[in-house]
Structure formats: structure tokens, C-alpha cells
Amino acid sequence: MKYAIHFDDMKQENQQSKFKRSVLREGDSVDSYINVQGENTDEDDGDPNAASTSGLKESRGSTAQDLAPLSAKDLRARLDNLNIQHETITERGSLIKLILEEEKPLDFSIEDTLPLVKGQLVQVTKRRTDGYWHGSIIFDDGGNDGAAGWFRGENVMKATAKLVTKFQKSLDGAGSDALATPSTWSPQKDQMTAQMSDVGLTTSEGAERVTAFLSTLSFSPDVISLQRIQNVPMWQSYAVKKITMMNRSGARDNWERPIAFHGTDEDTAKKIMQQGFNRNFSGLNATYYGKGVYFARDASYSASTTYARPNSRGEQHMFICRVLVGEYCIGRKDVRAPDVVDATTNRLYDTTVNNLANPEIFVTYHDAQVYPEYLIKFKRTGR
């Protein structure tokens, strides 16, 4: 049975019957998409690392032979677990093709893995049939929240209401409203599956983003579409990271940039919409300011065909993102993390940049620092 947690009212919803109940009763367990790695209980005072992630196992993926006996209902359930939209697909063969594309064997030379430690609260976004799940840490007493990647599903268990309560208290009074999705979002039938919503280019929402996109370009493209990305688990991970960052002493409003750009190719864009940015892909392009994920102040940088690589129809893709830049330092070629900002706690800067006085490039190192809010598709016209 599947359940979802609604942080706006802290209710647990049965996804089949739609019945809701409170999740904050002491002692209840929460069977949700928010999972914990072997939380310590009053009866369990063992090694806190005893349930940490085991060694990586082979990721075999799915084959056409595996899928052949499955009904269309089973295929759609498999796509639900992968957090992939499929409502508009009617042919069984197309459902199988989509699963085969998404369940190729994982390549851990480029895919992030997520080391887990007992007591962490993990938000799951994908579940593969070879035992690998993808998610991000939204609560960790050790301060490692925000990390995301693949891990073995057998290493997590249902989150208890006690841990969810502890997580809420860690928000320092921010309340569930801080985790609520934006009011501009369209209704979603399944909050655990990312949804793409078309945004009219001439609406106030669309015009603001298109204007920001066009303002620094040296050419006049045809803007084909603008889509809003509605990924509830990813948004809530971002919201938790924002609360944590803004609760620091000296926090400023400009630690969040509401508009930053990231160009990519069409296939990678599909992955980013479902599971966020993968830092390991940074090596495909320049790493002058660190081995993280790059975001530009100006769309003119991200519109380069080096980053926004055209598809066979000449169409390019660019994300308009919210980025928690926080405190930043100058980046250096190939560094894997920012410098230390506080030697007493070994806390690092949040991002690296190309210029302290007037940064044009921001490099992030934590997945939850970024939310890909819109995807704009455009084409150069030669004008």
C-alpha cells in the first residue's frame, strides 16, 4: 500500500482510498515516501553506524524479456516507482520502451551514490527493481542534509512519527507552510511523480521568465515552450535546505537567487526533472571553478551550444532555477568542495564563484541547493 505525506497539513494519505490521518501521534509508524535508515529507538542503543549502506551491488537494469509477461497495469506501476509520467501513453509497447530507457544498468562512474547513516531521514524519489532507490537526505543530526544519490533499498525502513516530529522541531519554528508548494502550481493527481505544466508565454508568470531569458542574449531565438516543473519531493528537499541556511546567523535574502540558468541537452533535461542535478556530469564540460554543478547569472552563458546542446531538430533546452548560493568563495580548477568558512566547526562555503565582487557563475555542491523550476525550449533562427 502506498502513502504520501502532505507537509502543508502533516497528513498521511492512503493513495488508493485517499483517506488522510495525522502523522504526528507518538509511536505510530509512517509508511511514506520519506524513509529513514534504521532509526535508533529507546530499545536500540547499538552502533549508530551499524545500518550504514552496504557495498554497491551490480545494477542489472530491466530487459524486454523481464517486461514481456507484465500487464499494462503492472508496467504503469513500475513507471510510478521510477517517478516517470505515463498518463498520456496508451500503447503497451511504448510503456515497455520507456521503462527500458529508464532502467538501464546504473553506471556508478558517473552516477552519485548516497552513503546512509542510522537516524537520517531520506526522501525517496525513485525505486528500481534491481534494489536501487534514489533520494535525498532531508534531516541528519550530523548536518549532512541535502546530499542525494542512489542507495540500496534494503537499507531503509519506515520513518516513525517520532523522527518526523524531531525533523519538524529542527526547522526552528518555520512550520509546515515553509514546505508547502508554490501557489502557482497546477493540481497534481500523484504528488510523488514529477509533473510538467505548460506556462503561457504571455502570462505574467511566463513573460517574467522569458524576459529574463532574452535580456542578455546576442541573438533572437524562437521560444518554443516554457514548462513549470512540479516535483514535490525535490521541492521539499530544497525548502528544508533553505530553512537550514536562512536560520544561520548573518543570513541574507540574497543567499537565494530566484533566477539562474543551466543549459543542457534534451536527454539530460529529462533526468534532471525527475531526480535533480548530477555533479558527476560537470566533468563533461569545463571545471574552472570547481567540480560541481554550474549555474549562470545570464542566459547568454548557458545558451552556448557547448552546454545547451541542440537536438536533431535544432532545439535547445535551458533550466531556469532557484539556487541557494549562500556564502561563497572563489572557485579553483577541479576542486571537489568549497573552502572552509568556519574553522571551529569545519563548515564550508556553500558555493564557489568566478568573481567575488560581481559573480556571474555559481557552482553548487549539494543537490538540495537547487530547484529546477522551469524548462525553456528554444531554437536559433539565424536572425
C-alpha positions as CSV (number, residue, x, y, z in Angstrom):
1,M,0.0,0.0,0.0
2,K,1.3,3.5,-0.9
3,Y,1.0,6.6,1.2
4,A,2.1,10.2,0.8
5,I,3.0,12.8,3.3
6,H,1.4,16.2,2.9
7,F,3.6,18.7,4.7
8,D,1.1,21.5,4.4
9,D,-1.2,19.8,7.0
10,M,1.1,17.0,8.1
11,K,-1.4,14.3,7.0
12,Q,-0.7,10.8,5.8
13,E,-2.8,10.0,2.7
14,N,-3.7,6.5,1.5
15,Q,-3.0,6.8,-2.2
16,Q,-5.7,4.3,-3.1
17,S,-8.6,5.3,-0.8
18,K,-7.5,9.0,-0.4
19,F,-8.1,8.7,3.4
20,K,-6.0,11.1,5.5
21,R,-4.8,11.0,9.1
22,S,-2.3,12.8,11.2
23,V,1.2,11.5,11.2
24,L,2.3,13.1,14.5
25,R,1.0,10.6,17.0
26,E,3.8,9.4,19.2
27,G,4.7,5.8,18.5
28,D,2.9,5.5,15.1
29,S,5.0,4.5,12.2
30,V,4.7,6.4,8.9
31,D,4.6,4.3,5.8
32,S,5.5,7.1,3.3
33,Y,7.9,8.2,0.7
34,I,10.0,9.7,3.4
35,N,12.2,7.0,4.7
36,V,14.8,6.6,7.5
37,Q,17.9,4.5,7.6
38,G,17.4,2.3,10.7
39,E,16.5,4.9,13.3
40,N,17.7,4.3,16.8
41,T,14.8,3.6,19.3
42,D,14.8,3.6,23.1
43,E,15.4,-0.2,22.9
44,D,18.2,0.1,20.3
45,D,21.4,1.7,21.6
46,G,23.8,-0.1,19.3
47,D,26.5,1.2,17.0
48,P,24.9,4.3,15.2
49,N,26.7,3.3,12.0
50,A,25.6,-0.4,12.2
51,A,23.0,0.1,9.5
52,S,25.0,2.2,7.1
53,T,25.0,1.5,3.4
54,S,26.5,-1.8,2.4
55,G,28.8,-2.2,-0.6
56,L,27.5,-1.5,-4.0
57,K,25.9,-4.4,-5.8
58,E,25.5,-5.0,-9.5
59,S,22.9,-2.9,-11.2
60,R,21.4,-5.1,-13.9
61,G,18.5,-3.0,-15.2
62,S,15.5,-4.4,-17.0
63,T,15.2,-6.3,-20.2
64,A,12.4,-6.7,-22.7
65,Q,12.2,-10.4,-21.6
66,D,11.6,-9.3,-18.0
67,L,8.8,-7.0,-19.0
68,A,7.0,-9.2,-21.6
69,P,4.8,-11.0,-19.0
70,L,3.7,-7.8,-17.2
71,S,0.2,-6.3,-17.7
72,A,-0.2,-2.7,-18.7
73,K,-1.3,-2.0,-15.1
74,D,2.0,-3.6,-13.8
75,L,4.0,-1.6,-16.3
76,R,2.4,1.7,-15.1
77,A,3.1,0.7,-11.5
78,R,6.8,0.2,-12.5
79,L,6.8,3.7,-14.0
80,D,5.2,5.1,-10.9
81,N,8.1,3.7,-8.8
82,L,10.5,5.3,-11.3
83,N,8.7,8.7,-10.8
84,I,8.1,8.9,-14.6
85,Q,4.9,10.3,-16.1
86,H,3.0,7.9,-18.3
87,E,-0.6,9.1,-18.3
88,T,-0.6,10.2,-22.0
89,I,1.0,6.9,-23.2
90,T,-1.6,4.4,-24.5
91,E,0.4,1.7,-26.3
92,R,1.8,-1.2,-24.2
93,G,5.0,-1.2,-26.3
94,S,5.6,2.4,-25.6
95,L,5.3,1.8,-21.9
96,I,7.9,-1.0,-22.1
97,K,10.3,1.2,-24.2
98,L,10.1,3.9,-21.6
99,I,10.9,1.5,-18.7
100,L,13.9,0.1,-20.7
101,E,15.2,3.6,-21.2
102,E,14.9,4.4,-17.5
103,E,16.1,1.1,-16.1
104,K,19.4,0.7,-17.9
105,P,22.1,-0.6,-15.6
106,L,23.4,2.3,-13.4
107,D,26.9,3.5,-14.2
108,F,28.4,4.4,-10.9
109,S,31.4,6.1,-12.5
110,I,29.0,9.0,-13.3
111,E,26.0,8.4,-11.0
112,D,26.0,9.7,-7.5
113,T,25.7,7.2,-4.6
114,L,24.3,8.2,-1.2
115,P,26.1,6.8,1.9
116,L,23.5,6.4,4.6
117,V,23.9,6.6,8.4
118,K,21.5,5.4,11.0
119,G,19.0,8.1,12.1
120,Q,18.8,10.0,8.8
121,L,15.5,10.9,7.2
122,V,15.6,10.2,3.5
123,Q,13.1,11.4,0.9
124,V,12.8,8.8,-1.9
125,T,12.2,9.9,-5.5
126,K,12.8,6.7,-7.5
127,R,12.7,2.9,-6.9
128,R,14.2,0.5,-9.3
129,T,13.5,-3.2,-9.5
130,D,17.2,-4.1,-9.1
131,G,17.0,-2.8,-5.5
132,Y,18.4,0.7,-6.1
133,W,16.5,3.7,-4.9
134,H,17.2,7.3,-5.4
135,G,16.6,10.0,-2.8
136,S,17.9,12.9,-0.7
137,I,18.7,13.4,3.0
138,I,16.3,15.9,4.4
139,F,17.3,15.5,8.1
140,D,20.5,14.5,9.7
141,D,21.8,15.4,13.2
142,G,25.3,15.5,11.7
143,G,24.4,18.3,9.3
144,N,24.7,16.2,6.1
145,D,21.2,17.1,4.9
146,G,20.9,17.9,1.2
147,A,23.0,15.1,-0.2
148,A,21.3,12.9,-2.9
149,G,22.0,9.8,-4.9
150,W,21.4,6.1,-5.3
151,F,21.4,3.6,-2.4
152,R,20.2,0.1,-1.7
153,G,16.5,0.0,-0.8
154,E,17.0,-2.7,1.9
155,N,19.0,-0.2,4.0
156,V,15.9,1.9,4.8
157,M,12.8,1.4,6.8
158,K,9.6,3.2,7.5
159,A,10.0,6.6,9.2
160,T,8.5,6.8,12.7
161,A,6.3,9.7,13.7
162,K,8.9,10.3,16.4
163,L,11.5,11.0,13.8
164,V,9.2,13.2,11.7
165,T,8.5,15.2,14.9
166,K,12.2,15.6,15.5
167,F,12.6,16.8,11.9
168,Q,9.9,19.4,12.4
169,K,11.5,20.7,15.5
170,S,14.8,21.1,13.6
171,L,13.0,23.7,11.4
172,D,13.2,26.1,14.3
173,G,9.6,27.2,14.1
174,A,9.4,27.6,10.3
175,G,6.3,25.5,10.3
176,S,4.8,23.3,7.6
177,D,4.0,26.4,5.5
178,A,7.6,26.7,4.6
179,L,7.5,23.3,3.0
180,A,4.3,23.9,1.0
181,T,4.5,24.0,-2.8
182,P,4.1,27.4,-4.6
183,S,0.5,28.6,-5.1
184,T,1.1,28.9,-8.8
185,W,1.4,25.1,-9.2
186,S,-1.3,23.2,-11.0
187,P,-3.2,20.4,-9.2
188,Q,-1.4,17.1,-9.2
189,K,-3.0,13.7,-9.0
190,D,0.2,12.0,-7.8
191,Q,2.4,14.2,-5.7
192,M,5.2,11.6,-5.8
193,T,5.6,11.9,-9.6
194,A,7.1,14.9,-11.3
195,Q,4.7,16.8,-13.4
196,M,5.4,19.3,-16.3
197,S,2.8,22.1,-16.7
198,D,2.8,24.4,-19.7
199,V,3.1,28.1,-18.9
200,G,1.7,30.6,-21.4
201,L,4.5,32.8,-22.7
202,T,2.4,35.9,-22.4
203,T,1.1,35.3,-18.9
204,S,2.7,37.3,-16.1
205,E,4.4,34.1,-14.9
206,G,5.7,33.2,-18.4
207,A,6.5,36.8,-19.5
208,E,8.8,37.4,-16.5
209,R,10.8,34.2,-17.2
210,V,11.0,34.8,-20.9
211,T,12.1,38.4,-20.4
212,A,14.9,37.3,-18.0
213,F,16.0,34.6,-20.5
214,L,16.1,37.0,-23.5
215,S,17.6,40.0,-21.7
216,T,21.3,39.0,-22.2
217,L,21.2,37.1,-25.5
218,S,23.0,38.4,-28.5
219,F,20.6,36.7,-30.8
220,S,16.8,36.5,-31.2
221,P,15.6,32.9,-30.7
222,D,12.2,31.4,-31.2
223,V,10.9,30.4,-27.8
224,I,9.1,27.2,-28.4
225,S,7.7,26.5,-24.9
226,L,8.1,27.2,-21.2
227,Q,7.2,24.4,-18.7
228,R,6.9,24.6,-14.9
229,I,8.5,21.6,-13.1
230,Q,6.3,20.3,-10.3
231,N,8.4,17.8,-8.3
232,V,7.1,17.7,-4.8
233,P,9.9,15.6,-3.1
234,M,12.6,17.8,-4.8
235,W,10.8,21.0,-3.8
236,Q,10.5,19.9,-0.2
237,S,14.2,19.0,-0.1
238,Y,15.1,22.4,-1.4
239,A,12.7,24.1,1.1
240,V,14.4,22.2,4.0
241,K,17.9,23.3,2.8
242,K,16.7,26.9,2.5
243,I,15.3,26.9,6.1
244,T,18.6,25.4,7.4
245,M,20.6,28.0,5.5
246,M,18.4,31.0,6.4
247,N,18.5,30.1,10.1
248,R,22.2,30.8,10.2
249,S,23.5,33.9,11.9
250,G,24.0,36.7,9.4
251,A,21.7,35.1,6.7
252,R,20.6,37.5,3.9
253,D,17.8,37.4,1.4
254,N,20.3,37.4,-1.5
255,W,21.6,34.0,-0.4
256,E,18.8,32.7,-2.6
257,R,18.8,33.6,-6.3
258,P,15.3,33.1,-7.7
259,I,16.6,33.1,-11.3
260,A,19.7,31.3,-12.5
261,F,20.3,29.4,-15.8
262,H,21.6,26.0,-16.7
263,G,21.8,24.7,-20.3
264,T,21.8,21.0,-21.1
265,D,20.8,18.5,-23.7
266,E,17.3,17.1,-24.1
267,D,18.1,13.6,-22.6
268,T,19.8,15.0,-19.5
269,A,17.0,17.5,-19.0
270,K,14.6,14.6,-18.6
271,K,16.8,13.1,-15.9
272,I,17.2,16.4,-14.1
273,M,13.4,17.0,-14.0
274,Q,13.0,13.6,-12.2
275,Q,16.0,13.4,-9.8
276,G,17.8,16.7,-9.9
277,F,21.3,17.6,-11.0
278,N,24.2,15.1,-11.0
279,R,27.5,16.7,-10.1
280,N,29.5,14.0,-11.9
281,F,28.3,15.3,-15.2
282,S,30.3,18.5,-14.6
283,G,33.4,16.8,-15.9
284,L,31.8,16.7,-19.4
285,N,32.4,20.5,-19.6
286,A,34.9,23.0,-18.1
287,T,35.6,22.8,-14.3
288,Y,37.5,26.0,-13.9
289,Y,35.7,27.0,-10.7
290,G,35.2,23.5,-9.2
291,K,33.7,20.1,-9.8
292,G,30.1,20.9,-9.1
293,V,27.0,22.0,-11.0
294,Y,27.3,25.3,-12.8
295,F,24.6,28.0,-12.9
296,A,24.9,31.3,-14.7
297,R,23.5,34.7,-13.8
298,D,23.0,35.4,-17.5
299,A,21.2,33.2,-20.0
300,S,23.8,34.2,-22.7
301,Y,26.3,31.9,-21.0
302,S,24.1,28.9,-20.7
303,A,22.7,29.3,-24.2
304,S,26.0,28.3,-25.7
305,T,25.7,25.1,-27.8
306,T,28.5,23.7,-25.6
307,Y,26.1,23.5,-22.7
308,A,22.6,23.7,-24.3
309,R,23.3,21.1,-26.9
310,P,20.8,21.1,-29.8
311,N,18.8,18.0,-30.6
312,S,18.2,16.7,-34.1
313,R,15.6,19.4,-34.7
314,G,17.9,22.2,-33.6
315,E,16.0,22.8,-30.4
316,Q,17.9,23.8,-27.2
317,H,16.9,23.3,-23.6
318,M,17.7,25.5,-20.6
319,F,16.6,25.4,-17.0
320,I,15.6,28.5,-15.1
321,C,16.4,27.6,-11.5
322,R,16.2,28.7,-7.9
323,V,19.7,28.5,-6.4
324,L,20.7,28.8,-2.7
325,V,24.1,30.4,-3.3
326,G,24.6,31.2,0.4
327,E,28.1,32.2,1.3
328,Y,30.6,31.8,-1.5
329,C,34.3,31.8,-2.2
330,I,36.4,31.9,-5.4
331,G,36.4,28.6,-7.2
332,R,39.5,26.8,-8.3
333,K,40.0,24.3,-11.1
334,D,38.9,20.8,-10.3
335,V,38.3,21.3,-6.6
336,R,35.6,19.0,-5.2
337,A,34.3,21.2,-2.4
338,P,34.4,24.9,-1.4
339,D,36.9,26.2,1.1
340,V,36.3,26.2,4.9
341,V,34.5,29.3,6.1
342,D,34.5,28.4,9.8
343,A,37.5,26.5,11.1
344,T,35.9,25.9,14.5
345,T,33.2,23.8,13.0
346,N,34.8,22.9,9.7
347,R,31.8,24.4,7.9
348,L,32.4,25.0,4.2
349,Y,31.3,27.8,2.0
350,D,28.1,27.0,0.2
351,T,29.2,27.7,-3.4
352,T,32.2,28.7,-5.4
353,V,32.1,31.6,-7.9
354,N,34.2,33.2,-10.7
355,N,34.2,36.7,-9.1
356,L,33.5,37.7,-5.5
357,A,32.5,41.3,-6.2
358,N,30.2,40.5,-9.2
359,P,29.7,36.8,-9.6
360,E,28.4,35.6,-13.0
361,I,29.0,31.8,-12.3
362,F,27.8,29.9,-9.3
363,V,28.9,26.3,-8.6
364,T,26.9,24.2,-6.2
365,Y,28.0,21.0,-4.4
366,H,24.8,19.9,-2.6
367,D,21.8,18.6,-4.6
368,A,19.2,20.3,-2.4
369,Q,20.7,23.7,-3.1
370,V,19.0,23.9,-6.4
371,Y,15.4,23.6,-7.7
372,P,15.0,23.4,-11.5
373,E,11.8,25.5,-11.6
374,Y,11.2,25.9,-15.3
375,L,12.4,24.4,-18.6
376,I,12.6,26.7,-21.6
377,K,12.9,25.2,-25.1
378,F,14.1,27.5,-27.9
379,K,15.6,27.5,-31.3
380,R,18.1,29.8,-33.0
381,T,16.6,31.4,-36.1
382,G,19.7,32.9,-37.7
383,R,18.3,36.4,-37.4
